Each structure stands twice: as C-alpha cells, then as structure tokens.
Amino acid sequence: MILSPLHSFLRRRWPALLLGLLLALPVSAQERTAVIGARATLTDWSDPLEALGTLAAEESVTLSATVTETIAELAFEGGERVEAGQVLVRLDDREERADLRAAEARRDERRSAVTRLAQLQERNLAPRAEAEDSRAQLRQAQAEVEALEARLTDYRIRAPFAGVVGFRRVSVGTLVTPGMELATLDKLDRMKLDFRVPEVELGSLAPGMRLSAESAAFPGSRFRGEVAAIGSRVDPVSRSVPVRALLPNPEQRLRPGMLMEVTLQRRPRQALVIPESALIPEGERHFVLVIHEGDDGRIERRRVRLGERRPGEAEVLEGLAPGDLVVSHGVERTRDGARVRLLGVADETTSIREILEAGRGRGGA
C-alpha cells in the first residue's frame, strides 16, 4: 500500500498532535486542564567529561625470528584465536638437529668412558686424574647438548599468550632474518583505552572512576569500563594529561586502533531528577508546577534550584522531595492555584504515547 505524504506525516506526528488537541480543549469542555505529570525520582547521576580515545590490546606483540633460516611450516592463516605456547611458525632445523644428534652421541660416548674408568678405579687399575678428566669431558658434552637444544627452540615460534593472530606476511620457503615481522598477536579479552583530558580536570580524576565509550562502528552500543591509571606528566604544549582505562571485551567486537568517544562519570551520586520539560525558566530562576494529589489536583508554583543537566533531565538541589508530582506536559495551560485533570504519569514503564492513547480511548475529555 502506498501512503500519501499527508498520511505519512500524520502517522509520524499524531501523538504530538493529539496532545496538542487535548490540551487545547476549552476548560468548559473538559472541566479542567488536562496535563501529564512526572515524579521527582532519585536516580544514579554523574557529571560527564567527554574525550576522544584510541584503543589498544591489553597485550600485543609482533612475532619475529631470531635466526636466519627458511620457513618450513606455517600453522596459522590469520584472524584465528590461538592458545599460549601454540607453535605458529616452524623454521627449517634439519642441520641443527643433525648437530644435536652428533652432540648426543659424543655425550653418550663420554658417559660410557666415565663408567669404564669408574669401574677400573674401583680396582685401582686407572689413575684418579684420568677419571676426573673423563667426567669433565662428559659435563662439557652435556653442556653442548643443552646449548643445541636451547638453540632449536629458536626454530619454533610460539604464541607467548592466548590471543588473536593477525594476517601472516610470509609463506613457506621464505628466508627470514632476525627481527623480520612474521605476524602480530593481540590479546583482545580486555582493551586499553588511552585518551587525554584537560589539566584543569586533573583534580576530579582517580583510578577506578567509571566511564562509557562509544564507537561509530557500533551505533547505539555503549562499552563500559574504568580508569586504570593517570599519567605522571602534563603535556606543557596541550596542557592535558594522559589517562588509560580498561574496557572488558568478552565478545571481542573492539579492535586495536579504533577511535572511541569517551564519557567519564565524575562525582557519581544519587540525584533528585525531573524532566526538563517541567521547568519554567524566568531569567536565572527556575520554577515547577507541583500537583497536590491529596488536594484535588491543586497546582502550586514552586521555585527550585538546579544542579547539572543532561539531555531531557535536570538535577534538582532544592525545592522538591522524592515522589513529588510535577506537571511535565501542559505547563503553559495552567497556573498557580488552579486544579488540573491528570491524564497520567510518565515514567520508565509508561510512555507519553501510552498515556495519550489511553486518554483518546476515554474520549479525550
């Protein structure tokens, strides 16, 4: 079915239009002004501080060789998760293994010589010096075997920790040299988020402070973490201090290098909050219309002192108590001392749209 432009407009805007019609009805038609209320509630609150940060893996390493040799085997393709100690690259070690076998043979020969001399010495048929010299040669042969075994470990490049391996940059048969990059390995279960805040905010920062972060890659998703460390120096040019936070990343959606919009939650507290739509500004002063439910819906115009604000909400420092009911929609249609008809109370479980639909079902008057 194809909707006309007027039909589409009305479909999108009908809740607001219906509210206007209900509030615009003459008092004689509806007896009292219809309003929607909201309660002053205690809510978790904090003063936001925004910054831009860059992600890094909690642990990150570039895998490289320490010897010059050709690659004999690659045990990864890139992008997969590997476990700590898993062999990722095997270099050609045939020559080193041959040297090891030769060293082991010399060690076994020296061990047999030591055994024979020990037996002869027990019968006083071999000089003591010759036996000691044979034992020294055995220790030397054993040390040579251990050195070759240690050198062979350089021909196996293993994952130093569990993580996600990056794309491989070499192929089987490639001649690698010490320091040559073969792949990257990142531990992504938890991410480091580095950002900077102005020097003047240094006094409000502390390890353990909670924060949230958003990325353009995941619209609508918030990643929460906490401050892990605060830099020891202030940049004399930008007058900012570096901060590092840790973000859990169990689903591994975040990646190193991503840009994040950070919001620090300073001074976390319980605050008395009302909708901004309930405020009546007059210069630097602010008022609200309190509905006295026990006095037949009488309106009291009351001055309030505000604290911080965030989109759609305001913190009330003085003038209201938890549970007080204020007019949130229809403020301009009533006044101090008047009596109103409450259409409903908007909160987390009841939306304005639901209140309007219920009012329409009752005839709107």
C-alpha positions in Angstrom: 0.0 0.0 0.0 1.4 3.4 -1.0 0.9 6.1 1.7 0.3 9.7 0.7 2.7 12.4 2.1 -0.1 13.7 4.3 -0.9 10.3 5.6 2.8 9.6 6.4 3.1 13.0 8.2 0.1 12.3 10.3 1.3 8.8 11.2 4.6 10.2 12.4 3.2 13.2 14.3 -0.1 12.0 15.6 1.0 11.6 19.3 2.2 15.3 19.4 -0.9 16.5 17.5 -3.2 14.5 19.9 -1.5 16.0 22.9 -2.0 19.5 21.5 -5.7 18.8 20.8 -6.3 17.5 24.3 -4.5 20.5 25.9 -6.2 23.0 23.6 -9.8 21.9 24.5 -11.7 24.7 26.3 -11.9 24.4 30.0 -15.7 24.2 29.8 -15.4 21.2 27.5 -13.1 19.2 29.7 -13.9 20.9 33.0 -10.2 21.1 34.0 -7.0 21.5 32.1 -5.6 18.1 31.1 -1.9 17.6 32.0 0.7 14.9 32.1 2.8 14.6 35.2 6.2 13.2 36.2 7.6 12.3 39.6 10.8 13.6 41.1 12.9 10.5 41.5 16.3 9.6 42.9 18.5 8.4 40.1 22.1 7.5 39.6 23.8 10.6 38.4 27.3 11.8 37.5 29.0 14.9 35.9 30.1 13.9 32.4 33.5 14.7 31.0 34.0 13.9 27.3 37.1 13.0 25.4 38.4 11.1 22.4 40.5 8.0 22.9 42.2 5.2 20.9 42.0 1.5 21.7 45.0 -0.8 22.1 45.1 -4.5 23.0 45.8 -5.4 26.6 48.7 -7.4 25.4 50.2 -7.1 21.9 53.3 -8.5 20.3 54.9 -8.7 16.8 56.2 -12.2 16.1 59.6 -12.4 14.5 62.5 -14.8 14.1 65.8 -14.6 16.0 67.8 -16.7 13.4 68.3 -16.7 9.7 66.5 -19.6 8.1 63.8 -20.6 5.7 60.2 -21.3 6.8 59.3 -25.0 6.8 55.7 -24.7 8.1 53.1 -22.2 8.9 50.4 -23.2 11.4 48.0 -20.3 11.0 46.3 -18.3 8.3 45.4 -15.1 10.2 42.5 -13.9 12.3 42.0 -17.0 14.3 42.4 -17.5 18.1 45.5 -19.3 19.3 46.5 -20.7 22.7 49.5 -19.8 24.7 52.5 -21.9 23.7 51.0 -23.0 20.4 53.6 -23.3 17.5 52.8 -20.8 14.8 55.9 -20.9 12.6 58.5 -23.7 12.2 61.8 -22.9 10.6 63.9 -25.5 8.8 66.0 -27.0 11.5 67.5 -30.1 9.9 71.1 -29.0 10.2 70.7 -28.1 13.9 69.0 -31.4 14.6 71.9 -33.2 12.9 74.3 -31.3 15.1 72.3 -32.2 18.2 72.4 -35.9 17.3 76.2 -35.7 16.9 76.5 -33.9 20.3 74.3 -36.6 21.9 76.5 -39.3 20.5 79.6 -37.6 21.9 77.9 -37.3 25.3 76.9 -41.0 25.3 80.5 -41.9 24.4 81.9 -39.8 27.2 79.3 -41.3 29.6 80.5 -44.8 28.7 84.1 -43.7 29.2 83.3 -42.3 32.7 81.6 -45.6 33.6 84.5 -47.7 32.4 87.1 -45.6 34.3 85.0 -45.6 37.4 85.0 -49.4 37.3 88.7 -49.6 36.7 89.4 -47.1 39.5 87.5 -49.2 42.0 90.0 -52.0 41.3 92.9 -49.4 41.3 93.6 -50.0 37.6 93.1 -46.4 36.4 94.6 -43.2 37.7 92.3 -40.8 39.6 93.3 -37.8 37.3 92.2 -39.7 34.2 88.8 -40.5 35.7 88.3 -36.8 36.7 89.3 -35.7 33.3 86.8 -38.1 31.7 84.0 -36.7 34.0 84.9 -33.1 33.0 84.6 -34.1 29.3 81.2 -35.6 30.0 80.0 -32.4 31.6 81.3 -30.5 28.6 79.4 -32.8 26.2 76.2 -32.5 28.2 76.5 -28.7 28.1 76.9 -28.8 24.3 73.7 -30.9 24.0 71.8 -28.4 26.2 73.0 -25.5 24.1 71.9 -27.1 20.9 68.5 -28.0 22.4 68.1 -24.4 23.5 69.1 -23.1 20.1 66.5 -25.4 18.5 63.7 -23.6 20.4 64.5 -20.5 18.2 63.3 -22.6 15.2 59.8 -22.8 16.8 58.0 -19.5 17.0 55.2 -20.0 19.6 52.4 -17.7 20.8 53.6 -16.2 24.1 50.0 -15.8 25.3 46.4 -16.7 24.1 45.0 -14.2 21.7 44.1 -13.5 18.1 46.8 -13.7 15.5 47.0 -11.2 12.6 47.4 -11.9 9.0 50.6 -13.7 8.1 53.1 -11.8 6.0 55.2 -14.7 4.7 54.9 -18.0 3.0 56.5 -21.4 3.3 60.0 -21.2 1.8 60.5 -17.5 2.7 64.0 -16.8 4.0 63.6 -14.9 7.3 66.2 -12.9 9.2 66.3 -11.8 12.8 63.8 -9.1 13.6 61.7 -9.7 10.4 58.0 -9.3 11.1 56.0 -12.5 10.6 52.7 -11.8 12.2 51.0 -9.9 15.1 49.3 -11.4 18.2 46.8 -9.4 20.3 45.0 -10.3 23.5 41.5 -8.9 22.9 39.6 -10.1 26.0 40.2 -6.7 27.6 41.2 -3.5 25.8 43.3 -0.5 26.9 41.7 2.9 26.0 44.1 5.8 26.0 42.8 9.4 26.0 43.7 12.9 27.2 41.8 15.3 29.5 42.5 19.0 30.2 44.9 19.8 33.0 42.2 21.7 34.9 40.2 18.4 35.3 43.1 16.5 36.9 41.7 17.0 40.4 38.5 15.2 39.5 40.2 12.1 38.2 41.0 9.0 40.1 41.8 5.3 39.3 38.6 3.3 39.4 36.4 6.1 38.0 33.7 4.6 35.7 33.3 5.6 32.1 31.5 4.6 29.0 32.7 4.7 25.4 31.0 4.6 22.0 32.3 3.8 18.5 30.9 4.7 15.1 31.4 1.1 14.2 28.6 0.0 16.7 25.9 2.8 16.8 23.9 2.7 19.9 26.3 0.4 21.8 28.0 1.6 25.0 31.1 -0.1 26.3 31.7 0.4 30.0 35.0 0.3 31.9 37.0 2.2 34.5 40.1 4.3 34.7 43.2 2.2 35.4 46.0 4.8 35.5 46.6 8.5 35.2 49.7 9.8 33.5 52.5 11.2 35.7 53.2 14.2 33.5 51.2 17.0 32.0 51.9 17.9 28.4 53.3 21.5 28.5 52.0 22.3 25.0 48.5 20.9 25.1 48.1 21.3 28.9 46.5 17.8 29.0 47.2 14.7 31.0 47.1 11.1 29.6 44.6 8.7 31.0 44.4 4.9 30.5 41.2 3.0 31.0 40.4 -0.8 30.7 37.3 -2.0 28.9 36.1 -5.6 29.1 35.7 -7.0 25.6 34.3 -10.5 26.0 32.7 -10.6 22.5 35.9 -9.2 21.0 34.0 -6.6 19.0 36.5 -3.9 19.8 39.8 -3.8 17.9 43.1 -2.0 18.5 43.3 1.4 16.8 39.6 2.1 17.0 38.6 5.7 17.8 36.2 5.9 20.8 34.1 8.7 22.2 34.7 8.6 26.0 32.4 9.9 28.7 33.9 9.9 32.2 31.4 9.7 35.1 32.7 12.2 37.7 31.2 12.6 41.1 28.8 9.6 41.0 25.9 10.2 43.3 22.1 9.8 43.9 20.4 12.9 42.5 16.8 14.1 42.5 15.8 14.3 38.8 12.8 15.7 36.9 12.2 16.1 33.2 13.5 19.3 31.6 10.0 19.9 30.1 8.7 20.6 33.7 10.9 23.6 34.1 9.6 27.2 33.8 12.7 29.5 33.4 12.5 33.1 34.4 15.8 34.8 34.0 18.3 32.9 36.2 15.5 31.4 38.3 13.5 28.2 37.6 10.0 27.1 38.7 7.9 24.0 38.5 4.2 23.3 38.9 3.6 20.8 41.7 0.4 18.8 41.6 -1.1 18.2 45.1 -2.8 14.8 44.6 -4.4 14.9 48.1 -5.8 18.4 47.5 -8.0 17.6 44.4 -5.2 18.2 41.9 -4.3 21.7 43.1 -1.4 23.3 41.4 1.4 25.0 43.4 4.0 27.1 41.6 7.3 26.4 43.4 10.9 27.7 42.8 13.6 25.1 42.5 17.4 25.3 42.5 19.0 23.2 39.8 22.3 21.3 39.6 23.6 19.6 36.5 21.7 18.8 33.4 21.8 16.0 30.8 19.6 15.6 27.7 15.9 15.6 28.8 16.6 15.7 32.5 17.6 18.2 35.2 19.1 17.7 38.7 17.1 19.4 41.5 19.1 20.5 44.5 16.4 22.3 46.4 12.6 22.8 46.2 11.4 19.2 45.7 11.3 16.0 47.6 11.4 12.4 46.2 8.0 11.4 44.9 6.7 14.9 44.3 4.5 15.1 41.2 5.1 17.9 38.8 3.5 18.9 35.5 5.7 17.8 32.6 3.4 18.5 29.7 0.7 21.2 29.7 2.8 23.7 31.8 1.7 26.6 29.7 -2.0 25.8 30.1 -2.3 26.0 33.9 -1.3 28.3 36.7 -0.7 28.5 40.4 -3.8 27.6 42.5 -5.6 26.0 39.6 -6.9 22.4 39.6 -6.0 20.1 36.8 -7.1 16.7 35.4 -4.1 14.3 35.4 -4.1 12.2 32.2 -1.3 10.0 33.6 2.2 9.9 35.0 5.1 9.4 32.5 7.9 7.2 33.8 10.2 4.3 32.7 7.2 1.9 32.4 4.6 4.3 31.0 5.4 6.5 27.9 3.6 9.7 26.9 2.3 7.9 23.8 0.6 5.2 26.0 -0.9 8.0 28.2 -2.3 9.7 25.1 -3.7 6.5 23.6 -5.5 5.8 27.0 -6.8 9.4 27.0 -8.1 9.0 23.5 -9.8 5.8 24.5 -11.7 7.7 27.2 -12.8 10.3 24.7 -10.0 12.8 25.5 -12.2 14.7 27.9 
